[in-house]
Every structure is written in structure tokens, then in C-alpha cells.
Amino acid sequence: MSTQAAEVARTSGFEVKDLHLINLTKSFGDFVAVDDLTLTIPAGSFFALLGPSGCGKTTTLRMVAGLEDPSSGQILLGDEDLTRLKAYQRPVNTVFQSYALFPHLDVFENVAFGLRRRKIKDVPDQVNAILELVELGPLARRKPAQLSGGQQQRVAVARALINHPGVLLLDEPLGALDLKLRRQMQIELKRIQTEVGTSFVHVTHDQEEAMTMADTVAVMNEGRIEQMGAPVDIYDLPRTRFVATFLGQSNEVTGRIMDSSGDDLVVEARGGRFALPRQRTAVSDGDLLIGVRPEKLSISAAGDALPDRVNQITGIVTDTSFTGVSTQYLVRTGWDDEWMVFEQNRSLGATFRPGDTVVVHWAPEHTFGLDLPRD
């Protein structure tokens, strides 16, 4: 722990605890925004609630903050029941996308505002420690208008952290920043969270933000958690079609389990046979979707020798896009779907062009199986 982080921890006097949401529900008339949500956010973790607009993630955050009353359920921080406490009574602070800094106060006084209202002693020492933590010490006497967007966001984080919350809530905090600043602040926020040790709960619709920063990601849809886990786990092995398509991109085909071979299931789909490892699907018989991520695919000319034990389809290239890091191909399959293939650029120029007949192939270990979507 750095010197400034140690100072922040020393002066806090607050123990970081697990946050428990128990059967949490919020309805607005007939619309159920959050539907019987139960989860535990471990103390000191960086947790992301990820999902599209209207999925219930911001409503969940506002209930934890005390800005919305739940229709039913409980919110516990450790053993302390926060459910009916007013927002100002909770050991929770929120950083919003707008930052809400006081334009007439400089950086130092923006951060010190909460301490002065509570008549806390040693204000300068605490403010200087937190400004060093967010690397804004030299800018203490600047006004918000003299700061970049990223610097303003760090002031907002410092102002929240100086109150020593048990949980820091982040409501789309990077949405107002350009791409370069967003990526820089993703690294900065993760660094700050790691040094301070406070639990961060980050609400976002941006999959890159969630996967870059969070220890655990919960993907929300229609008020419920579709899947929760480490970013690499839910990306590599999605358990629902919604997760597969919202968290990244996915190629899919409907098939039927016909046989087994060792640790693999044999799936017949569109006239082809594909190997699917048993541990990568919850479906053990009958119809299912099989899927694979575009970057897991390789592309070869028709007639070229292929590696042993691969899944493969033949198709025609319909589009190529050079993105610098990779070349992205669209390949029309024999059943008239278009599959995406992301090939890392290891040579100059595109290898294949529209109209070329190609074989798309991949290791069975990269295949996943999903229940068919309900009508």
C-alpha cells in the first residue's frame, strides 16, 4: 500500500464489509425494474453491474445509495441493515457521470467540503492525502473549469473517498469522456480501488469498461442477473444467448446432439458435425445452439490442409475490414448466415477478398453450447 493510501486507510476508522442484496425488488406501477435480485458483493472488490439501458442496473445502484426505496427485499452492509436508512445515513457514496463539482470552489475545497460540513479535524492532512492518491496534489488550487474531464472525474472520486465509504458507487462515471481518456481512467480507477481497498460497484453498459476494471461482472437483463463471474469466465463460457451476444460478439448455429465421443458431444448442425466438450454446455441432449467467438476462428483457403481435430465450415467471403490489430472477415455460410472472423494481422494486406471460397475452422475447446431461446 502506498503512503497516501495508508494515510487514507489509517484515518477512515471504517471496516470494509460484504454488501448483500437479498430478494431486492423495485416496481414502478406494473413495470418491474429489479426482479427479486439476490447477490453478495465481497468486501474490497471491484464489482460491475453490466447491461443495456432499462435492465435495472441503475435502479439497483440507486437503491443501494438510498435514492430509491425498494418495493421489497433487504440491503445489508455486513450485518447492518441499510434498507430503510436515508441516503446521508449510509456509509455509501456515489460518483455520477456529471461529477457535480462546485464550480466556485477549487479542487482542495471541493474535496474538503464534506469534512468541513461535519466539522472534522485535520482537514488539510486528509485532503492532501487523498489528492496525492488520485495524483492531483499539484492542482489543488485550480477551479473545475481549469481541469480536463479526466481530472474532474478524479476530483469527484476523491471527494467521495474522503468520506471513507464502505462502498463507492460509480454510475456510468466515464460516459462523458472521449475514448482515450476513458481507457486511461479505467486504469486509474482500478489503481485507486486497489490501493484504498474500498468496495467499488460500477454500473455501465460498456462491456470493455466492465471487463477491464472489475474483479466480478454481473450481466443484467430485464431486472435479473443472467450470469455472474470473473470477466474471462463469462466471456469465454457464456451460459445464455443474451450474455453471448451482449458481452462481445458470437457466431451461432442451431444443432442437435446426436452422439458422444470421449469427453465431447457430437452435434449435427446444417449438414455438418461439430465436437462440443461436455463441460462447455449445460445441455446434455436434444436441440441447442452452439457458438464460438470470432477471434477464436481461423480462416484458410479451400483445399488447404487443416490441423487435426477441428470444427469447420465452408463459406464465401463477403466483406473484409482492416482494423489495424486484425482483419475482420464476414463469411457467408452454406445455410446463408454470415459469420464473423477476426484474424490477427501477421502479414501485410488482407489474405482473402470478397468472393473467395474459404474454410473457417476452430478448436472444439472454444465451442460453447446454449439453450435455444424461448419464443
MOFEN-V896532 format. One record per pair of residues at least 24 apart in sequence whose ideal C-beta (glycine too) atoms are under 10 Angstrom apart, sorted by sequence separation. I is the first residue (numbers start at 1). J is the second residue. If there is no record, write none. Layout:
# MOFEN-V896532
{{I:J} {I:J}}
This chain:
# MOFEN-V896532
{{17:41} {18:42} {19:43} {32:56} {33:57} {34:58} {66:90} {107:131} {131:155} {133:157} {134:158} {150:174} {152:176} {153:177} {168:192} {182:206} {185:209} {186:210} {189:213} {190:214} {207:231} {210:234} {211:235} {219:243} {257:281} {260:284} {313:337} {315:339} {317:341} {327:351} {329:353} {330:354} {17:42} {18:43} {33:58} {34:59} {62:87} {65:90} {111:136} {133:158} {134:159} {149:174} {152:177} {168:193} {183:208} {186:211} {187:212} {188:213} {190:215} {221:246} {260:285} {265:290} {327:352} {329:354} {331:356} {16:42} {17:43} {18:44} {19:45} {33:59} {34:60} {37:63} {64:90} {66:92} {132:158} {182:208} {183:209} {186:212} {187:213} {217:243} {220:246} {257:283} {313:339} {315:341} {331:357} {16:43} {17:44} {18:45} {33:60} {65:92} {67:94} {107:134} {130:157} {131:158} {134:161} {149:176} {150:177} {182:209} {186:213} {219:246} {257:284} {258:285} {322:349} {329:356} {331:358} {333:360} {15:43} {16:44} {19:47} {34:62} {64:92} {65:93} {66:94} {108:136} {112:140} {130:158} {133:161} {149:177} {150:178} {153:181} {157:185} {168:196} {174:202} {185:213} {207:235} {219:247} {257:285} {299:327} {322:350} {331:359} {16:45} {33:62} {34:63} {65:94} {107:136} {108:137} {111:140} {129:158} {130:159} {133:162} {148:177} {149:178} {153:182} {173:202} {175:204} {179:208} {183:212} {256:285} {257:286} {320:349} {321:350} {329:358} {331:360} {26:56} {33:63} {64:94} {107:137} {110:140} {130:160} {150:180} {151:181} {168:198} {169:199} {170:200} {171:201} {172:202} {173:203} {174:204} {175:205} {182:212} {217:247} {256:286} {257:287} {299:329} {320:350} {25:56} {28:59} {61:92} {65:96} {107:138} {108:139} {109:140} {127:158} {130:161} {131:162} {150:181} {154:185} {157:188} {161:192} {165:196} {167:198} {168:199} {169:200} {170:201} {171:202} {172:203} {173:204} {175:206} {256:287} {257:288} {295:326} {320:351} {329:360} {24:56} {62:94} {107:139} {108:140} {109:141} {127:159} {130:162} {149:181} {150:182} {153:185} {157:189} {161:193} {164:196} {166:198} {167:199} {168:200} {169:201} {170:202} {171:203} {172:204} {174:206} {255:287} {256:288} {294:326} {297:329} {299:331} {320:352} {26:59} {37:70} {61:94} {106:139} {107:140} {108:141} {110:143} {129:162} {130:163} {148:181} {149:182} {165:198} {166:199} {167:200} {168:201} {169:202} {170:203} {171:204} {172:205} {254:287} {255:288} {257:290} {295:328} {317:350} {320:353} {26:60} {34:68} {43:77} {106:140} {107:141} {108:142} {109:143} {110:144} {130:164} {150:184} {151:185} {154:188} {158:192} {164:198} {165:199} {167:201} {168:202} {169:203} {170:204} {172:206} {175:209} {254:288} {255:289} {275:309} {294:328} {297:331} {317:351} {319:353} {320:354} {24:59} {33:68} {38:73} {43:78} {106:141} {107:142} {127:162} {150:185} {153:188} {154:189} {157:192} {161:196} {165:200} {174:209} {253:288} {254:289} {255:290} {275:310} {276:311} {294:329} {317:352} {319:354} {24:60} {26:62} {34:70} {36:72} {37:73} {38:74} {40:76} {41:77} {106:142} {107:143} {126:162} {149:185} {153:189} {157:193} {173:209} {211:247} {253:289} {254:290} {274:310} {275:311} {294:330} {316:352} {317:353} {318:354} {320:356} {26:63} {34:71} {36:73} {106:143} {107:144} {161:198} {172:209} {210:247} {211:248} {252:289} {253:290} {274:311} {317:354} {318:355} {25:63} {33:71} {105:143} {106:144} {126:164} {150:188} {154:192} {160:198} {252:290} {253:291} {273:311} {274:312} {316:354} {317:355} {318:356} {21:60} {24:63} {32:71} {34:73} {104:143} {105:144} {107:146} {123:162} {157:196} {170:209} {174:213} {207:246} {250:289} {251:290} {252:291} {253:292} {272:311} {273:312} {274:313} {316:355} {317:356} {24:64} {28:68} {103:143} {104:144} {106:146} {107:147} {207:247} {208:248} {251:291} {252:292} {272:312} {299:339} {316:356} {317:357} {102:143} {103:144} {205:246} {207:248} {250:291} {251:292} {272:313} {315:356} {316:357} {317:358} {21:63} {26:68} {101:143} {102:144} {103:145} {110:152} {120:162} {237:279} {239:281} {240:282} {250:292} {251:293} {269:311} {271:313} {272:314} {297:339} {299:341} {315:357} {316:358} {21:64} {26:69} {27:70} {28:71} {101:144} {120:163} {157:200} {170:213} {237:280} {239:282} {250:293} {251:294} {270:313} {297:340} {298:341} {299:342} {314:357} {315:358} {317:360} {26:70} {27:71} {101:145} {107:151} {111:155} {115:159} {236:280} {237:281} {249:293} {250:294} {267:311} {269:313} {297:341} {299:343} {314:358} {315:359} {19:64} {25:70} {26:71} {27:72} {99:144} {107:152} {110:155} {111:156} {114:159} {118:163} {244:289} {248:293} {249:294} {251:296} {264:309} {294:339} {295:340} {296:341} {297:342} {298:343} {313:358} {314:359} {315:360} {24:70} {25:71} {26:72} {101:147} {110:156} {111:157} {112:158} {113:159} {114:160} {245:291} {248:294} {249:295} {251:297} {294:340} {295:341} {296:342} {297:343} {298:344} {313:359} {314:360} {23:70} {24:71} {25:72} {26:73} {107:154} {108:155} {111:158} {112:159} {115:162} {244:291} {248:295} {292:339} {293:340} {294:341} {295:342} {312:359} {313:360} {314:361} {24:72} {25:73} {99:147} {107:155} {110:158} {111:159} {114:162} {115:163} {241:289} {244:292} {294:342} {295:343} {312:360} {313:361} {21:70} {23:72} {24:73} {106:155} {110:159} {111:160} {113:162} {114:163} {240:289} {244:293} {292:341} {293:342} {294:343} {295:344} {310:359} {311:360} {312:361} {313:362} {22:72} {23:73} {24:74} {99:149} {108:158} {111:161} {112:162} {241:291} {301:351} {310:360} {311:361} {312:362} {22:73} {23:74} {24:75} {101:152} {107:158} {111:162} {300:351} {301:352} {310:361} {311:362} {21:73} {22:74} {101:153} {107:159} {299:351} {300:352} {310:362} {311:363} {21:74} {22:75} {99:152} {135:188} {238:291} {299:352} {306:359} {310:363} {311:364} {20:74} {21:75} {22:76} {98:152} {99:153} {101:155} {134:188} {302:356} {303:357} {304:358} {307:361} {309:363} {310:364} {20:75} {21:76} {99:154} {101:156} {134:189} {238:293} {301:356} {302:357} {304:359} {306:361} {307:362} {309:364} {311:366} {19:75} {20:76} {97:153} {99:155} {100:156} {135:191} {301:357} {302:358} {303:359} {307:363} {309:365} {311:367} {19:76} {20:77} {99:156} {102:159} {134:191} {135:192} {236:293} {299:356} {301:358} {302:359} {304:361} {18:76} {19:77} {20:78} {95:153} {98:156} {99:157} {101:159} {133:191} {134:192} {235:293} {300:358} {301:359} {17:76} {18:77} {19:78} {20:79} {22:81} {24:83} {95:154} {97:156} {100:159} {133:192} {299:358} {300:359} {17:77} {18:78} {95:155} {96:156} {99:159} {236:296} {253:313} {298:358} {299:359} {300:360} {16:77} {17:78} {18:79} {20:81} {22:83} {95:156} {134:195} {272:333} {298:359} {299:360} {300:361} {15:77} {16:78} {17:79} {20:82} {21:83} {94:156} {95:157} {130:192} {133:195} {134:196} {251:313} {272:334} {298:360} {299:361} {15:78} {17:80} {19:82} {93:156} {95:158} {133:196} {270:333} {271:334} {272:335} {297:360} {298:361} {93:157} {95:159} {96:160} {270:334} {271:335} {297:361} {298:362} {95:160} {270:335} {297:362} {298:363} {93:159} {94:160} {95:161} {130:196} {269:335} {270:336} {294:360} {296:362} {297:363} {93:160} {270:337} {295:362} {296:363} {92:160} {93:161} {292:360} {294:362} {93:162} {293:362} {296:365} {297:366} {93:163} {292:362} {296:366} {92:163} {93:164} {94:165} {292:363} {295:366} {296:367} {91:163} {93:165} {292:364} {19:92} {91:164} {92:165} {93:166} {94:167} {95:168} {96:169} {97:170} {98:171} {293:366} {17:91} {91:165} {92:166} {93:167} {94:168} {95:169} {96:170} {97:171} {98:172} {99:173} {290:364} {292:366} {293:367} {16:91} {90:165} {91:166} {92:167} {93:168} {94:169} {95:170} {96:171} {97:172} {98:173} {291:366} {292:367} {293:368} {15:91} {90:166} {91:167} {92:168} {93:169} {94:170} {95:171} {96:172} {97:173} {291:367} {292:368} {14:91} {90:167} {92:169} {93:170} {94:171} {95:172} {96:173} {97:174} {98:175} {99:176} {290:367} {291:368} {95:173} {97:175} {98:176} {290:368} {291:369} {94:173} {96:175} {97:176} {249:328} {289:368} {290:369} {291:370} {97:177} {251:331} {253:333} {288:368} {289:369} {290:370} {254:335} {288:369} {289:370} {251:333} {253:335} {288:370} {289:371} {288:371} {289:372} {82:166} {253:337} {280:364} {287:371} {288:372} {289:373} {82:167} {252:337} {280:365} {284:369} {286:371} {287:372} {80:166} {251:337} {253:339} {277:363} {279:365} {280:366} {281:367} {282:368} {283:369} {286:372} {251:338} {252:339} {277:364} {280:367} {281:368} {282:369} {283:370} {77:165} {78:166} {251:339} {274:362} {275:363} {276:364} {277:365} {280:368} {281:369} {282:370} {283:371} {77:166} {250:339} {251:340} {275:364} {276:365} {277:366} {280:369} {281:370} {282:371} {283:372} {77:167} {250:340} {251:341} {274:364} {275:365} {277:367} {281:371} {249:340} {276:367} {277:368} {278:369} {275:367} {276:368} {277:369} {249:342} {274:367} {276:369} {95:189} {274:369} {265:364} {264:364} {267:367} {263:364} {264:365} {65:167} {67:169} {265:367} {267:369} {64:167} {264:367} {65:169} {67:171} {265:369} {64:169} {93:198} {95:200} {65:171} {97:203} {62:169} {91:198} {92:199} {94:201} {95:202} {61:169} {11:120} {60:169} {61:170} {62:171} {92:201} {94:203} {251:360} {61:171} {11:122} {61:172} {251:362} {257:369} {58:171} {11:125} {12:126} {57:171} {58:172} {255:369} {11:126} {57:172} {252:368} {255:372} {7:125} {8:126} {11:129} {250:368} {252:370} {254:372} {7:126} {10:129} {11:130} {9:129} {47:167} {49:169} {250:370} {7:128} {8:129} {49:170} {7:129} {8:130} {46:168} {48:170} {49:171} {77:199} {6:129} {7:130} {43:166} {4:128} {5:129} {8:132} {43:167} {46:170} {244:368} {4:129} {5:130} {7:132} {8:133} {3:129} {4:130} {7:133} {41:167} {244:370} {4:131} {5:132} {6:133} {243:370} {4:132} {5:133} {242:370} {3:132} {4:133} {236:365} {237:366} {239:368} {241:370} {2:132} {3:133} {4:134} {236:366} {238:368} {239:369} {240:370} {241:371} {2:133} {4:135} {237:368} {239:370} {240:371} {241:372} {242:373} {236:368} {237:369} {238:370} {239:371} {241:373} {4:137} {240:373} {241:374} {65:201} {64:201} {61:201} {60:201} {61:202} {62:203} {61:203} {46:189} {60:203} {46:190} {57:201} {59:203} {57:202} {58:203} {46:192} {57:203} {58:204} {19:166} {46:193} {57:204} {58:205} {16:164} {18:166} {19:167} {45:193} {46:194} {57:205} {12:161} {14:163} {16:165} {17:166} {18:167} {44:193} {8:158} {12:162} {14:164} {16:166} {17:167} {44:194} {55:205} {11:162} {12:163} {13:164} {14:165} {15:166} {16:167} {12:164} {14:166} {44:196} {45:197} {46:198} {47:199} {48:200} {49:201} {50:202} {51:203} {53:205} {8:161} {11:164} {12:165} {44:197} {45:198} {46:199} {47:200} {48:201} {49:202} {50:203} {51:204} {52:205} {8:162} {12:166} {43:197} {44:198} {45:199} {46:200} {47:201} {48:202} {49:203} {50:204} {51:205} {9:164} {43:198} {44:199} {45:200} {46:201} {47:202} {48:203} {49:204} {50:205} {8:164} {43:199} {44:200} {45:201} {46:202} {47:203} {48:204} {49:205} {50:206} {51:207} {42:199} {50:207} {41:199} {48:206} {60:218} {41:200} {48:207} {50:209} {51:210} {41:201} {50:210} {60:220} {48:209} {49:210} {50:211} {57:218} {59:220} {48:210} {57:219} {58:220} {47:210} {48:211} {57:220} {60:223} {46:210} {48:212} {50:214} {55:219} {56:220} {57:221} {59:223} {48:213} {49:214} {55:220} {56:221} {60:225} {47:213} {48:214} {54:220} {55:221} {56:222} {57:223} {46:213} {47:214} {48:215} {50:217} {51:218} {52:219} {54:221} {55:222} {56:223} {46:214} {47:215} {48:216} {49:217} {50:218} {51:219} {52:220} {54:222} {55:223} {56:224} {45:214} {46:215} {47:216} {48:217} {49:218} {50:219} {51:220} {52:221} {54:223} {55:224} {56:225} {45:215} {46:216} {47:217} {48:218} {49:219} {50:220} {51:221} {52:222} {55:225} {44:215} {45:216} {46:217} {47:218} {48:219} {49:220} {50:221} {51:222} {55:226} {51:223} {42:215} {51:224} {41:215} {42:216} {51:225} {41:216} {51:226} {40:216} {49:225} {50:226} {39:216} {41:218} {50:228} {39:218} {49:228} {16:196} {19:199} {48:228} {16:197} {18:199} {37:218} {47:228} {50:231} {16:198} {17:199} {19:201} {16:199} {37:220} {48:231} {8:192} {12:196} {14:198} {50:234} {12:197} {35:220} {5:191} {9:195} {12:198} {34:220} {37:223} {39:225} {5:192} {8:195} {9:196} {35:222} {36:223} {37:224} {38:225} {55:242} {8:196} {9:197} {34:222} {35:223} {36:224} {37:225} {2:191} {5:194} {6:195} {8:197} {9:198} {33:222} {34:223} {35:224} {39:228} {5:195} {6:196} {8:198} {32:222} {33:223} {34:224} {35:225} {52:242} {4:195} {5:196} {32:223} {51:242} {55:246} {4:196} {5:197} {31:223} {32:224} {1:194} {2:195} {50:243} {1:195} {2:196} {52:246} {1:196} {51:246} {1:197} {27:223} {50:246} {51:247} {26:223} {50:247} {25:223} {24:223} {21:225}}
